[in-house]
Amino acid sequence: MSLGGLRQSQSVLHTWSGLLVGWVLFLIFIAGTAAYWRVELTRWMQPEAGLPATAPVALEQAQRFLARTAPDAQRWSIELPGHRSSATTVSWQPQDAPERRRGQRTPYQATLGADGNPVQVRETRGGDFFYRLHFDLYYVPVLWARWFVCFCTMFMLVAIVSGVITHKKIFTDFFSLRRGKGQRSWLDGHNALAVLSLPFHLMITYTGLITLMTLYMPWAVDANFSGGRDAFFAELFPRAQKVQPSHVIAAPPELKQVLRRAELQWRDGRGGAVQVDNPADAAMRITVRRQSGDRIADADQPLTFDASGRLVDQAGARSAAVVTRDGMIGLHAGRFAPVAMRWLFFLSGIAGTLMVATGLVLWTVKRRAQLPDPARPHLGFRIVERLNIGFVAGLPVAMLAFLWANRLLPLDIANRSDAEVRVFFCAWAACLLHAMLRLPRRGWVEQLALAGVLALGLPLYNLIAWNGGMFSAAADGDGAKAGIDIGLLLIGGGLLWSARKVHRFVPGARRPRTQRTPSTAGANP
């Protein structure tokens, strides 16, 4: 096959691999990009919580609270605040209560403020909703959702590689951003966004596949572990052996001292969570887990101590393959990233989101020009065109409606966090319906303008409802809450600018194509 033939075949592959899953990829990218600020978003969505205490102080306060609230509990669990989170979360399991699954809500929990007292914070999924949405979807069984996301991610990797092969002048075209040229402008924008963050796009797509590799490539696990996935994960994430109670009453040691010993063992690592099994028994076990943002390799390295504070168990050395896997997951999640690098990840994620969006729009722009009657496209084309509006402009509207629901829903309604999620999907469904009923240009303008107004309105609402909003948060040193408001202002301005550009765009007249005669075929180009 000639080089030209290879590029032509890769062009077809690039077009269809991107289009077939493009809408899902847009959802994955936009939700995953928002998830880089998941902790800050959760803080913003729980404005009742103030600035966090330091981890040792928070642990001391949590121990005192649990000692007077649930002294005879079967287990204490303490989530410590970090430099990004705002409060200490404690939970306990009474002796007669059944084991709860991870993430399951329980009445035996509390959120502690910086002073160690319980704080009534509103129920919300916070930034975790976007984090889970980008790979677990919603209203879909988790196993099927992850299989589907892996399938779409593989298509994304194929689209990236075939796109690099197809565009022989892709790096040259990066410096040729022609405005107001219709299809040419969309292609220039698509190329520029692709090249600008190409290393990020390759990294985030490949590492995304790595995070779920045991799901869609289980054969190595089945071949090497007779117990299947359960045996594999038991070896990958070993747990300390459970110790039976001795029925000898004993008080736990100072947990902040145990935390200090653990941090020294990690060589100045930071503790993220503490669990105390049988806290009133001499056979208690205290497990300290490391903050996931300490290193690129995403591993919590649990250490287990006894009632005297002596180290009795620790995770063994991890193989090079496991460390590599943990590093891939850490790169994908970006929990290790300081603020400046997190901004780079976030901006690269925005570039990836816009790359997918411009690719979807480019397909319709290019195909419309090839239709026999561009003014009267066929039904299939009209559906694709309007789905682009419902996803590219409708998803930001839905995400902002989710944030507005956090502010406006009554605090005492049952299952409040689920109600916020329902607002998200109802708003998105309304945008899809609106896109189907309106002319394409009006649909783009109205939904982009609505998203811009919603984004700008949130910081203004906070100024009134929360005693100064971003200004008071900045004055208190709460950069997370102030930063979310400032980001919303910038996003709102960008969306309104986009709506204005679409409204004022005047398509240029199409030049009729002239057939070249044989006498001029050899003329100078």
C-alpha positions as CSV (number, residue, x, y, z in Angstrom):
1,M,0.0,0.0,0.0
2,S,1.3,3.5,-0.9
3,L,1.7,6.2,1.7
4,G,-1.2,8.1,0.2
5,G,-3.4,5.0,0.4
6,L,-2.3,4.4,4.0
7,R,-3.3,7.9,4.9
8,Q,-6.6,7.6,3.2
9,S,-7.5,4.4,5.0
10,Q,-6.4,5.9,8.3
11,S,-8.6,9.0,7.5
12,V,-11.7,6.7,7.2
13,L,-10.7,4.9,10.4
14,H,-10.1,8.2,12.3
15,T,-13.5,9.6,11.1
16,W,-15.6,6.7,12.1
17,S,-13.8,5.6,15.2
18,G,-14.3,9.1,16.5
19,L,-17.9,9.6,15.4
20,L,-19.3,6.3,16.6
21,V,-18.4,6.9,20.2
22,G,-17.8,10.6,20.0
23,W,-20.7,11.6,22.2
24,V,-19.7,9.2,25.0
25,L,-16.1,10.3,24.7
26,F,-17.3,13.9,25.2
27,L,-19.1,12.9,28.4
28,I,-16.1,11.0,29.6
29,F,-13.7,13.9,28.9
30,I,-15.9,16.7,30.3
31,A,-16.8,14.8,33.5
32,G,-13.2,13.5,34.0
33,T,-11.9,17.0,33.5
34,A,-14.2,18.4,36.2
35,A,-13.1,15.5,38.4
36,Y,-9.6,17.0,38.7
37,W,-11.2,19.4,41.2
38,R,-13.5,16.8,42.8
39,V,-12.3,17.5,46.3
40,E,-12.6,21.3,45.8
41,L,-16.0,20.9,44.3
42,T,-17.2,18.9,47.3
43,R,-15.9,21.6,49.6
44,W,-17.7,24.2,47.5
45,M,-20.9,22.1,47.5
46,Q,-20.7,21.9,51.3
47,P,-20.3,25.5,52.3
48,E,-21.2,24.8,55.9
49,A,-17.8,23.2,56.4
50,G,-15.0,25.6,57.2
51,L,-11.2,25.4,56.8
52,P,-9.7,22.1,57.8
53,A,-7.6,21.5,60.9
54,T,-4.1,19.9,60.6
55,A,-4.2,16.1,60.5
56,P,-2.7,15.5,64.0
57,V,-5.2,18.0,65.5
58,A,-8.1,16.6,63.5
59,L,-7.2,13.0,64.6
60,E,-7.0,14.0,68.3
61,Q,-10.4,15.7,68.0
62,A,-11.9,12.7,66.2
63,Q,-10.6,10.3,68.9
64,R,-12.2,12.4,71.6
65,F,-15.5,12.5,69.7
66,L,-15.6,8.8,69.1
67,A,-14.6,8.0,72.7
68,R,-17.6,9.8,74.0
69,T,-20.0,8.9,71.2
70,A,-19.3,5.2,70.5
71,P,-16.8,3.9,73.1
72,D,-18.0,0.3,72.7
73,A,-18.2,0.2,68.9
74,Q,-16.8,-2.6,66.8
75,R,-14.9,-0.3,64.6
76,W,-13.9,3.4,64.3
77,S,-13.1,4.9,60.9
78,I,-11.5,8.3,60.5
79,E,-11.0,10.1,57.2
80,L,-8.4,12.9,57.9
81,P,-8.4,16.2,56.1
82,G,-5.7,17.0,53.6
83,H,-4.5,20.2,52.1
84,R,-7.5,20.0,49.7
85,S,-10.3,18.7,51.9
86,S,-12.2,20.7,54.5
87,A,-13.4,18.5,57.3
88,T,-12.8,15.3,59.2
89,T,-15.3,12.5,58.5
90,V,-15.8,9.9,61.2
91,S,-17.9,6.8,61.3
92,W,-18.4,3.9,63.6
93,Q,-19.9,0.4,63.5
94,P,-21.9,-0.7,66.6
95,Q,-21.3,-4.2,67.8
96,D,-24.7,-5.5,66.5
97,A,-24.6,-3.6,63.2
98,P,-23.9,-5.6,59.9
99,E,-20.8,-4.9,57.9
100,R,-21.4,-2.0,55.5
101,R,-20.0,-1.8,52.0
102,R,-17.6,0.8,50.9
103,G,-19.3,4.0,50.0
104,Q,-22.6,2.9,51.6
105,R,-24.3,5.5,53.7
106,T,-24.8,4.9,57.4
107,P,-26.5,6.8,60.2
108,Y,-23.4,6.1,62.3
109,Q,-21.2,8.9,61.0
110,A,-20.5,12.6,61.5
111,T,-18.5,15.5,59.9
112,L,-16.3,17.4,62.3
113,G,-15.3,21.0,61.7
114,A,-11.9,22.6,62.5
115,D,-13.0,22.9,66.2
116,G,-13.7,19.2,66.5
117,N,-17.5,19.7,66.9
118,P,-20.0,18.0,64.5
119,V,-21.1,20.2,61.6
120,Q,-24.4,19.8,59.8
121,V,-23.4,19.8,56.1
122,R,-25.8,19.3,53.3
123,E,-26.1,15.9,51.7
124,T,-24.4,15.8,48.3
125,R,-22.3,13.6,46.1
126,G,-20.2,16.6,45.4
127,G,-17.3,16.3,42.9
128,D,-17.4,12.5,43.3
129,F,-20.5,12.5,41.0
130,F,-18.5,13.7,38.1
131,Y,-15.6,11.3,39.0
132,R,-17.9,8.3,39.0
133,L,-19.9,9.5,36.0
134,H,-16.8,9.5,33.7
135,F,-16.2,5.8,34.0
136,D,-19.2,4.2,35.8
137,L,-21.9,6.3,33.9
138,Y,-25.2,6.2,35.7
139,Y,-28.4,4.1,35.8
140,V,-26.3,1.4,34.2
141,P,-24.9,-1.7,36.0
142,V,-21.3,-0.9,36.9
143,L,-19.9,-3.9,35.1
144,W,-21.6,-3.1,31.8
145,A,-20.8,0.6,32.2
146,R,-17.1,-0.1,32.6
147,W,-17.0,-2.5,29.7
148,F,-18.7,0.1,27.5
149,V,-16.3,2.9,28.7
150,C,-13.3,0.6,27.9
151,F,-14.7,0.0,24.5
152,C,-15.1,3.7,23.8
153,T,-11.6,4.5,25.2
154,M,-10.1,1.9,22.9
155,F,-11.8,3.7,20.0
156,M,-10.3,7.0,21.3
157,L,-6.8,5.5,21.2
158,V,-7.4,4.3,17.7
159,A,-8.7,7.8,16.7
160,I,-5.7,9.5,18.1
161,V,-3.1,7.3,16.4
162,S,-5.0,7.3,13.1
163,G,-5.4,11.1,13.3
164,V,-1.6,11.6,13.7
165,I,-1.0,9.3,10.6
166,T,-3.8,11.0,8.6
167,H,-2.7,14.6,9.0
168,K,0.7,14.8,7.4
169,K,0.9,18.5,8.1
170,I,-0.7,18.4,11.5
171,F,2.2,20.2,13.3
172,T,2.4,22.8,10.5
173,D,-1.3,23.3,10.5
174,F,-1.1,24.0,14.3
175,F,0.3,27.4,13.5
176,S,-2.3,28.1,10.8
177,L,-5.5,28.9,12.6
178,R,-7.7,30.5,9.9
179,R,-10.8,32.3,11.3
180,G,-14.2,32.6,9.6
181,K,-13.4,29.9,7.0
182,G,-16.1,27.5,7.8
183,Q,-14.9,23.9,7.5
184,R,-11.3,25.0,7.3
185,S,-11.6,26.9,10.6
186,W,-13.1,23.9,12.4
187,L,-10.4,21.6,11.0
188,D,-7.7,24.1,12.1
189,G,-9.2,24.3,15.6
190,H,-9.5,20.5,15.8
191,N,-5.8,20.1,14.8
192,A,-4.6,22.8,17.1
193,L,-6.4,21.3,20.1
194,A,-5.1,17.8,19.2
195,V,-1.5,18.9,18.9
196,L,-1.5,21.2,21.8
197,S,-2.1,18.4,24.3
198,L,-1.2,15.3,22.3
199,P,1.1,13.8,25.0
200,F,-1.7,14.3,27.5
201,H,-4.3,12.8,25.2
202,L,-2.2,9.7,24.7
203,M,-1.3,9.4,28.4
204,I,-4.8,9.8,29.7
205,T,-6.3,7.4,27.1
206,Y,-3.7,4.7,27.6
207,T,-3.7,5.0,31.4
208,G,-7.5,5.0,31.4
209,L,-7.3,1.6,29.8
210,I,-4.8,0.4,32.3
211,T,-7.0,1.2,35.2
212,L,-9.6,-1.4,34.2
213,M,-7.3,-3.9,32.4
214,T,-8.2,-6.8,34.7
215,L,-11.9,-6.3,33.6
216,Y,-11.5,-6.6,29.9
217,M,-8.2,-8.7,29.9
218,P,-8.8,-11.3,32.7
219,W,-7.0,-14.2,31.1
220,A,-3.6,-13.6,32.9
221,V,-5.4,-13.4,36.2
222,D,-7.4,-16.6,35.5
223,A,-4.2,-18.4,34.3
224,N,-2.1,-17.5,37.4
225,F,-4.6,-17.4,40.2
226,S,-6.8,-20.4,40.9
227,G,-9.2,-18.3,43.0
228,G,-9.7,-15.9,40.1
229,R,-10.1,-12.2,40.6
230,D,-10.8,-12.5,44.4
231,A,-7.4,-14.2,44.9
232,F,-5.7,-11.7,42.7
233,F,-7.0,-8.7,44.5
234,A,-6.3,-10.3,47.9
235,E,-2.7,-10.6,46.9
236,L,-2.6,-7.1,45.3
237,F,-4.3,-5.4,48.3
238,P,-3.4,-7.6,51.3
239,R,-5.2,-7.0,54.5
240,A,-4.0,-7.6,58.0
241,Q,-5.3,-10.8,59.6
242,K,-8.4,-10.1,61.7
243,V,-7.7,-10.6,65.4
244,Q,-10.5,-11.9,67.7
245,P,-11.4,-9.8,70.7
246,S,-9.7,-10.8,74.0
247,H,-12.5,-9.4,76.1
248,V,-10.0,-7.5,78.2
249,I,-10.9,-3.8,78.5
250,A,-8.2,-1.4,77.3
251,A,-8.1,2.2,76.1
252,P,-6.6,3.0,72.7
253,P,-3.3,4.9,72.7
254,E,-3.1,8.5,71.4
255,L,-3.8,8.1,67.8
256,K,-1.9,11.1,66.8
257,Q,1.3,9.4,68.1
258,V,0.5,6.3,66.1
259,L,0.0,8.5,63.1
260,R,3.4,10.1,63.7
261,R,5.1,6.6,63.8
262,A,3.4,5.7,60.6
263,E,4.5,8.8,58.8
264,L,8.1,8.2,60.0
265,Q,7.8,4.6,58.7
266,W,6.7,6.0,55.3
267,R,9.7,8.5,55.5
268,D,7.6,11.6,56.0
269,G,4.5,10.4,54.1
270,R,1.1,11.8,55.2
271,G,-1.7,9.8,56.8
272,G,-5.0,9.8,55.1
273,A,-7.2,7.5,57.1
274,V,-7.2,5.6,60.4
275,Q,-9.2,2.6,61.3
276,V,-9.4,1.1,64.8
277,D,-10.9,-2.4,65.2
278,N,-12.2,-3.2,68.7
279,P,-11.2,0.1,70.2
280,A,-12.2,-0.9,73.7
281,D,-10.3,-4.2,73.7
282,A,-6.7,-5.1,74.5
283,A,-6.6,-7.0,71.1
284,M,-7.4,-3.8,69.1
285,R,-5.7,-3.2,65.8
286,I,-5.0,0.3,64.5
287,T,-4.6,0.6,60.7
288,V,-3.1,3.8,59.2
289,R,-3.3,4.4,55.5
290,R,-1.3,6.8,53.5
291,Q,-2.8,9.7,51.5
292,S,-3.1,8.7,47.9
293,G,-1.7,12.1,46.8
294,D,1.6,11.6,48.4
295,R,3.2,9.9,45.4
296,I,2.6,9.2,41.8
297,A,2.1,5.5,42.5
298,D,-1.4,5.2,43.8
299,A,-1.0,2.9,46.9
300,D,-2.1,3.6,50.5
301,Q,0.6,1.3,52.1
302,P,-1.4,0.3,55.2
303,L,0.5,-0.1,58.5
304,T,-1.1,-2.0,61.4
305,F,-0.4,-1.3,65.1
306,D,-1.5,-2.9,68.3
307,A,-2.9,-1.5,71.5
308,S,0.6,-0.3,72.7
309,G,1.3,1.5,69.4
310,R,3.7,-1.2,68.2
311,L,3.9,-1.9,64.5
312,V,2.7,-5.5,64.0
313,D,2.0,-5.7,60.2
314,Q,2.7,-3.8,57.0
315,A,2.2,-4.3,53.3
316,G,5.0,-6.2,51.7
317,A,7.3,-4.9,48.9
318,R,5.4,-4.4,45.7
319,S,6.8,-5.9,42.5
320,A,7.9,-3.7,39.6
321,A,4.8,-4.6,37.6
322,V,2.5,-3.6,40.4
323,V,4.4,-0.3,41.0
324,T,4.1,0.4,37.2
325,R,0.4,-0.2,37.4
326,D,0.0,2.0,40.4
327,G,2.0,4.7,38.6
328,M,-0.3,4.5,35.6
329,I,-3.4,4.9,37.8
330,G,-1.7,7.7,39.7
331,L,-0.9,9.5,36.4
332,H,-4.5,9.1,35.2
333,A,-6.1,10.4,38.4
334,G,-3.6,13.2,39.0
335,R,-4.1,13.0,42.8
336,F,-0.3,13.6,43.3
337,A,-0.3,16.8,41.3
338,P,0.3,20.1,43.1
339,V,-1.9,23.1,42.2
340,A,0.1,24.3,39.2
341,M,0.3,20.8,37.7
342,R,-3.4,20.2,38.4
343,W,-4.2,23.3,36.4
344,L,-2.1,21.9,33.5
345,F,-4.0,18.6,33.7
346,F,-7.3,20.5,33.9
347,L,-6.5,22.8,30.9
348,S,-5.3,19.8,28.9
349,G,-8.6,18.0,29.8
350,I,-10.5,21.1,28.5
351,A,-8.4,20.9,25.3
352,G,-9.3,17.2,24.9
353,T,-13.0,18.0,25.5
354,L,-12.9,20.7,22.9
355,M,-11.0,18.4,20.5
356,V,-13.8,15.8,20.7
357,A,-16.4,18.6,20.3
358,T,-14.8,20.2,17.3
359,G,-14.4,16.7,15.7
360,L,-18.1,16.1,16.1
361,V,-19.0,19.5,14.7
362,L,-16.5,19.1,11.8
363,W,-18.2,15.9,10.7
364,T,-21.5,17.7,10.2
365,V,-19.9,20.7,8.6
366,K,-18.0,18.6,6.1
367,R,-20.9,16.3,5.4
368,R,-23.4,19.1,4.9
369,A,-21.2,20.6,2.2
370,Q,-21.3,17.2,0.4
371,L,-25.1,16.8,0.5
372,P,-27.0,17.2,-2.8
373,D,-29.1,19.9,-1.1
374,P,-27.3,21.3,2.0
375,A,-30.4,23.3,3.0
376,R,-32.5,20.1,3.2
377,P,-30.4,17.4,4.8
378,H,-31.8,13.9,5.3
379,L,-33.2,12.7,8.6
380,G,-30.0,10.8,9.8
381,F,-27.9,14.0,9.3
382,R,-30.4,16.1,11.2
383,I,-30.4,13.7,14.2
384,V,-26.6,13.7,14.3
385,E,-26.5,17.5,14.1
386,R,-28.9,17.9,16.9
387,L,-27.3,15.3,19.1
388,N,-24.1,17.3,18.8
389,I,-26.0,20.3,20.3
390,G,-27.6,18.2,23.1
391,F,-24.2,16.8,24.1
392,V,-21.7,19.5,23.4
393,A,-23.9,22.4,24.7
394,G,-26.4,20.4,26.8
395,L,-23.9,18.6,29.1
396,P,-22.5,21.9,30.4
397,V,-26.0,23.1,31.1
398,A,-26.8,19.8,33.0
399,M,-23.6,20.1,35.0
400,L,-24.3,23.6,36.0
401,A,-27.9,22.7,36.8
402,F,-26.5,20.0,39.2
403,L,-24.5,22.8,41.0
404,W,-27.6,25.0,41.1
405,A,-29.6,22.1,42.6
406,N,-27.0,21.9,45.3
407,R,-27.7,25.5,46.2
408,L,-31.5,25.6,45.8
409,L,-32.9,22.2,46.9
410,P,-34.2,22.2,50.5
411,L,-31.6,20.9,53.0
412,D,-34.0,18.6,54.8
413,I,-35.5,16.6,51.8
414,A,-34.9,12.8,51.8
415,N,-32.2,11.5,49.6
416,R,-31.0,15.0,48.7
417,S,-27.9,13.8,46.9
418,D,-30.1,11.6,44.6
419,A,-32.3,14.6,43.9
420,E,-29.3,16.6,42.7
421,V,-28.4,13.8,40.3
422,R,-32.0,13.7,39.0
423,V,-31.8,17.4,38.3
424,F,-28.7,16.8,36.2
425,F,-30.3,14.1,34.0
426,C,-33.6,16.0,33.7
427,A,-31.8,19.1,32.6
428,W,-29.7,17.1,30.1
429,A,-32.9,15.4,28.7
430,A,-34.5,18.8,28.3
431,C,-31.5,20.0,26.4
432,L,-31.6,17.0,24.0
433,L,-35.4,17.6,23.5
434,H,-34.8,21.3,22.9
435,A,-32.1,20.5,20.3
436,M,-34.4,18.3,18.4
437,L,-37.2,20.9,18.3
438,R,-35.1,24.0,17.3
439,L,-33.2,25.0,14.3
440,P,-29.5,24.1,14.7
441,R,-28.1,27.6,15.0
442,R,-30.8,28.7,17.4
443,G,-30.2,25.5,19.4
444,W,-26.5,26.2,19.7
445,V,-27.0,29.9,20.7
446,E,-29.8,29.3,23.2
447,Q,-28.1,26.4,25.0
448,L,-24.6,28.0,25.1
449,A,-26.1,31.2,26.4
450,L,-28.1,29.4,29.0
451,A,-25.0,27.6,30.2
452,G,-23.1,30.9,30.4
453,V,-25.9,32.6,32.4
454,L,-26.0,29.6,34.8
455,A,-22.2,29.7,35.3
456,L,-22.1,33.4,35.9
457,G,-25.1,33.3,38.2
458,L,-23.6,30.8,40.7
459,P,-20.8,33.1,42.0
460,L,-23.3,36.0,42.2
461,Y,-25.8,33.9,44.2
462,N,-22.9,33.0,46.6
463,L,-22.1,36.7,47.1
464,I,-25.6,37.2,48.4
465,A,-26.4,33.9,50.1
466,W,-23.0,33.2,51.7
467,N,-21.9,36.6,53.1
468,G,-19.5,37.7,50.4
469,G,-19.0,34.5,48.5
470,M,-15.6,34.3,46.9
471,F,-14.4,37.5,48.6
472,S,-15.0,36.2,52.1
473,A,-13.6,32.8,51.2
474,A,-10.4,34.5,49.8
475,A,-10.2,36.7,52.9
476,D,-10.4,33.5,55.1
477,G,-7.7,31.8,53.1
478,D,-10.1,29.3,51.6
479,G,-8.6,29.2,48.1
480,A,-10.7,26.2,47.0
481,K,-14.1,27.8,47.4
482,A,-12.9,31.1,46.0
483,G,-11.2,29.3,43.1
484,I,-14.4,27.4,42.1
485,D,-16.3,30.7,41.9
486,I,-13.6,32.4,39.9
487,G,-13.5,29.4,37.5
488,L,-17.2,29.6,37.1
489,L,-17.0,33.2,36.1
490,L,-14.3,32.4,33.5
491,I,-16.3,29.4,32.2
492,G,-19.5,31.6,32.0
493,G,-17.7,34.3,30.1
494,G,-16.3,31.8,27.6
495,L,-19.7,30.2,27.0
496,L,-21.4,33.6,26.4
497,W,-18.6,34.5,24.1
498,S,-19.2,31.3,22.2
499,A,-22.9,31.9,22.0
500,R,-22.3,35.4,20.6
501,K,-19.9,34.1,18.0
502,V,-22.4,31.5,16.8
503,H,-25.1,34.1,16.7
504,R,-23.1,36.6,14.7
505,F,-21.5,34.1,12.3
506,V,-22.3,34.6,8.7
507,P,-21.4,31.7,6.5
508,G,-19.4,32.7,3.4
509,A,-20.8,32.0,-0.1
510,R,-19.7,28.7,-1.5
511,R,-17.6,28.8,-4.6
512,P,-18.8,26.4,-7.3
513,R,-16.2,23.8,-8.2
514,T,-14.9,24.1,-11.7
515,Q,-13.8,21.1,-13.7
516,R,-10.3,21.3,-14.9
517,T,-10.0,20.6,-18.6
518,P,-7.2,18.4,-20.0
519,S,-5.6,21.5,-21.6
520,T,-5.1,23.1,-18.2
521,A,-4.3,20.0,-16.2
522,G,-0.7,20.5,-16.5
523,A,-0.8,24.2,-15.8
524,N,1.0,25.7,-12.9
525,P,-0.8,25.1,-9.6
